[in-house]
Amino acid sequence: MSYQALARQFRPQNFTELVGQEHVSQALINGLENDRIHHAFLFTGTRGVGKTTVARILAKALNCEKGVTGSPCGVCSACTQISEGRFVDLVEVDAASRTGVDDTRELLENVQYAPTSGRYKIYLIDEVHMFSKSSFNALLKTLEEPPPHVKFLLATTEPKKLPVTVLSRCLQFNLKRLSLTQINNHLIKLLELQNIAYDASAIELIARAAEGSMRDGLSLLDQSIAFGAGNVKEEGVKLMLGTIDKNSVVDLLTYIAAKDAENLSSQLQQIFEMSPDYALFLNDMALLLHEISLLQILNKYVESSRFDKQTLVKFAQGVSHEQVQLYYQIVIKGQEEINLAPDSKTGFEMTILRLFAFKIGQFPTAEKKTPESTPGQLNQQQNTTQSTINQPNQTNSAQNLKGEPIYPEQTLTVQEIPPVQQQFNLNEITQTNWASIFNALPIRGTARELARNSLVVSNDKGKLVLSVDKQTHAFMTDRACKNLKKALLDCVRETIAVEICEGGDHTQTIARTEQLIQDTNVQETKQKVSQNPFVQNMQENFDAQVIQIKDGQNFLEV
């Protein structure tokens, strides 16, 4: 007798044998037992979760010789014939191979005739979303009002492709993806029934690779049994799946977090020699980072984790929350881009180099600014620090493989770099030198904009009062005020109180002064452009005019 695949050999024969679809089986059992049987059922869900299996069990329940029941006997002629695929009144159709309207009409020609041997004539249409629009139209009337002896069982992985007119005529059941534990436990149960030796870690690897599909899990188990000559061992499954030892993932992340370039290079070389599935490797790294984050934020350890708790605790304590999130983002992005790389090895290696290069933190800043910086100079310095990379927050920076910072001229620019903190006496904080004080404050974001749009109103008896331009009072958020006050308190040698209030129309703020200088420069530039012979010639002959000056570029409209 020829060998039968595990997915067929152990296909569930009744509702109680279904794994992980209790919400569907219980609803169908209740409907059958209470004689509330709809004429059309639609089963949806991803591949390998049991759509066709549920439909065949329902066909048995409707035609079992002991009567319509939620527990078909499985031994009568109707049940056995349905199990073996030879029941004459169960018409199974693969919609992918019968998409034409003529095929559908031919299929429905015999709907009016009574079943030959069963109680109901059942049409099981798999992947029904593959029907053409004309085929759906031909099916609609019969689907809505079929003869009492006909039941339609439809299955699809893509219900969104079905017309709403079809969806509204069916009782819909969505089958869920199976969990790792459900697949793992079911595979172990089948192996024990067959007395096959196995490693628990190997079964977990197969369950993970199945990605929610029991059929995929059974197919991989079949393959691993053949690969291991009758046994399912971890090393064999790893080799078969192209996965790599979890210690390699842990070691790689350890060297990345420690900025250990030498050991990282050595570890990468070992990984390359094993030629693993690089996408799966990145998937394992994402799982590791996910579990570290769970432990950091929710103090939760996943009991079914592949990684021991001590390892996760070590990472959780040694790597910041923000850095873990950055690592995770880079790994997920690397998984998306690995197929776009010249080859998977290159894509994997570039992802690891990104993990090594980027670090949440701040650049050390060179002391290039002086307390005498003018508002115009200040604006020029700030405008050179605009971000050109997508990072999770404003404190991101990057380092090269030697652990040295990458400055803007080294191909990356970052968001505003707060200046080196200086100390001042209280009497030095006046409106006259507010620009110099502002230049030295270690602030960023809205707090920095708040300071740029503020005036020093008074500084007396240990109390500093700032007034914010009413046109930009939107910067006066609680957080911005708190950060600006803290920066001032840290920079002043004496103990002071800081008050920030909304003022009037302030024209002497740093922001207004910078805008005035910029407007003056724009006008001067526009005047120079207008005096250009080429521009004058275009204006005279083509009635052109200078309409905009932006980022140093002059636009001439004809």
Buried (B, 14 or more C-beta within 10 A) or exposed (E): EEEEEBBEEBBBBBBEEBBBBEEBBEEBBEBBEEEEBEBBBBBBBBEBBBBBBBBBBBBBBBBBEEEBBBBBBBEBEBBBBBBEEEBEBBBBBEBEEBBEBEBBEEBBEEBEEEBEEBBBBBBBBBBBBBBBEBBBBBBBEBBBEBEEBBBBBBBBBEBEEBBEEBBEBBBBBBBBBBBBEBBBEBBBEBBEEEEBEBBEBBBBBBBBBBBBBBBBBBBBBBBBBEBBEEBBBBEBBBBBBBBBBBEBBBBBBBBBBEBBBEBBEEBBEEBEEBEBBBBBBBBBBBBBBBBBBBBBEEEEBBEEBBBEBEBBBBBBEEBBEBBBBBBBBBBBBBBEEBEEBEEBBEBBBBBBBBBBBBBBBBBEEEEEBEEEBBBBBBBEBBEEBEEEEEBEEEBBBBBEEEEEBBBBEEEBBBBBBBBEEBEBEBEBBEBEBBBBBBBBBBBBBBBBBBBBBBBBBEBEEEEBBBBBBEEBEEBBEEEBBEBBBBBBBEBBEEEBEBEBEEBEEBEEBBBBBBBEBEEEEEEEBBEEBEEBEEBEEBBEEEEBEBEEBEEEEBEBEE
